[in-house]
Amino acid sequence: MIPYGKQKIGKDDVKEIINVSRSTMLTTGPKVLEFEKKLKNYTKAKFAVSCNSGTSALHLAFLSINLQPGDIIIMPAINFIATFNICKLLNAKIYLADVDPIKGVVTPKNILDVIKNNKLKKIKAIVTMHLGGKVEQTEEFFNLKKRFKFFLIEDSCHAFGSKYIYRDKYFNVGCAKHADLSTFSFHPIKSITTGEGGAVTTNNKSLHERMRLFKSHGIIRSKSKHWEYDIASPGLNFRLSDINCALGISQLKKINLFMRERVKIAKFYEQEFRKFDFKVIFPKVSKIQSSWHLYVVNFTFKSLGEKDKFFKYLKKNKIIAQFHYIPIYNFSIGKKYKKLPGCEKYFKSAVSIPIYVGLKKTQQLKVVKTIYNFFKKKN
Ligand SMILES: Cc1ncc(COP(=O)(O)O)c(C=O)c1O
């Protein structure tokens, strides 16, 4: 089977995991501090907090801004369910925004529509999500943040390693210059992996301190007596272990290599899709680095039923494509929300095809050929 995403673990990674397993500290040890320092250096943010998943990263972000019951939060209706779930658990007032019908990402105009249509006044936070890894319209989002004075949280779980442009200058995703908080996931299929794992970056000292407290029971240790500590506010255990961090440090060394490999695959797909003699919309490689976490192609399906057949056809040919993501209003948990036109179009046409470090040229060609054959048979 060719999955749509997969990790790349080398002997170097395994060696680091073994070494740390033999050390005295399996958690809250030096590897955690080293990984956080490396994340800070890589993203160029002032602060980086590691945690045990991308979901925990989002949870820490929402706790750090003190998201309270009834607080207004706007998020895309096409998103991994973590953001919605956490805000539901925190009893926030959630508004779902529509997305671009081709790219599936929420745009500043989508956010503005929600604000205007609902006459929203005091907005606590907006969550954006860099679907697939490409980051666009940062300046417009940042202007909205300044205008409406909300916290801007970017769910960058797909975009570790991506860059963006702000006023003709390049920035690393996670540098926290144009967002308050950026969250990352190091789940196996992401740009780099720690097994399970995540992180939040920020330039805001007080948000950073709050996240540090929340991620480890709210404990404040005495500097002089190791047996004494205070709990000033409640917290949880969101810690990432030294074993996970050792893997993360090792993976991070290879991030540029990983990014180059993904770009190569994207370029190949682009070149092949250009040859198709029927309509297909595919993403293009540009000089703004994308992590290429996903390669999303828009096909002209007559119905969702035909899209199902497409997934089945690929599976029969040992290719596992995927869709990111089912609109939240389609789930039982989101049924009070209305369908949105951009999400509906995206849902009907978009498919994530395999892209990962280690996907061989022969496999890439097989993916393209199988897709071509499906539509040719149909015609
Ligand atoms: C956009 C997005 N947000 C959040 C998450 C949650 O990350 P994790 O699986 O590490 O909890 C994911 C993971 O798939 C994701 O893709």
PDBQT file of the ligand as one rigid body, heavy atoms in Angstrom, charges set to zero:
ROOT
HETATM    1  C1  LIG A 401      -4.372  20.807  11.447  1.00  0.00    +0.000 C 
HETATM    2  C2  LIG A 401      -4.158  19.934  12.624  1.00  0.00    +0.000 A 
HETATM    3  N1  LIG A 401      -4.392  20.431  13.846  1.00  0.00    +0.000 NA
HETATM    4  C3  LIG A 401      -4.198  19.684  14.950  1.00  0.00    +0.000 A 
HETATM    5  C4  LIG A 401      -3.779  18.384  14.865  1.00  0.00    +0.000 A 
HETATM    6  C5  LIG A 401      -3.617  17.583  16.107  1.00  0.00    +0.000 C 
HETATM    7  O1  LIG A 401      -2.320  17.101  16.238  1.00  0.00    +0.000 OA
HETATM    8  P1  LIG A 401      -2.010  15.734  17.048  1.00  0.00    +0.000 P 
HETATM    9  O2  LIG A 401      -2.502  14.602  16.224  1.00  0.00    +0.000 OA
HETATM   10  O3  LIG A 401      -0.526  15.766  17.189  1.00  0.00    +0.000 OA
HETATM   11  O4  LIG A 401      -2.716  15.864  18.337  1.00  0.00    +0.000 OA
HETATM   12  C6  LIG A 401      -3.549  17.820  13.618  1.00  0.00    +0.000 A 
HETATM   13  C7  LIG A 401      -3.127  16.409  13.510  1.00  0.00    +0.000 C 
HETATM   14  O5  LIG A 401      -3.421  15.675  12.647  1.00  0.00    +0.000 OA
HETATM   15  C8  LIG A 401      -3.744  18.621  12.464  1.00  0.00    +0.000 A 
HETATM   16  O6  LIG A 401      -3.540  18.111  11.245  1.00  0.00    +0.000 OA
ENDROOT
TORSDOF 0
